[in-house]
């Protein structure tokens, strides 16, 4: 197969980037890495906004078609709270899951451990039903940790959390289980980084796992440190619906920095998806991603094409 015949799985939306610091209603240094969910017939993004101090908070942007006419809230929805152990350096990279059995949305994001030497990154959980009132559930799991998301349903009676601890210098994707969202265990490696591959330096979950008839679809980012900096790209895997074993994993990356807004920014050569929305009518997957740690962009894929490719 040559590049001409290669079918592009993820097509960039022609109006990219869809959100930038220039169209933000208040002063912002960068807007990127948004969580995404369908809420009240709209696409709701929880966008990571980095202020000019270099600290992040999360702000809501909404759109009817998920592409145009974004309504951006004039104030943050979520900021770090010291009473929950979160240091002032902020909240980053949210993922949003609707938990059927609790009838509420759970947000997982990166926060920093207050009062711990070096303020290492960890995982905070928040719940909400209306995206107006938020319940802070505090920091979970040991730091350093990032890139966490719940599965949208329990598996064999357990809530399941994907996360990315750093252990002995390795940054692999792990999975842990809980009965109450508070205490986590049965931890195991789910997707390791691959030696000398495009995802050799670090891997981390992107958007929350997507349930399909063929298994849980995992969209993840892989990083490779190179002589001219790190490149973040996107890979795919499929997990068994029950055992959560990896049944397929693409060898190649499927989406990487190509356009200027992905190649040049605060951090060059980054595509970093944290949220998807499925358009039930077209079976299209809208993938929202941060580009070059500066702006928000959108890529669109056919769910069937992704599954065919993986199988
Ligand atoms: C990761 C995270 C992301 C960021 C990416 C690229 O470690 O911190 O927030 O987009 O690096 O800089």
Boltz pocket constraint, residues with backbone or C-beta under 6 A from the ligand:
constraints:
  - pocket:
      binder: B
      contacts: [[A, 33], [A, 92], [A, 93], [A, 232], [A, 267], [A, 270], [A, 272], [A, 290], [A, 293]]
      max_distance: 6.0
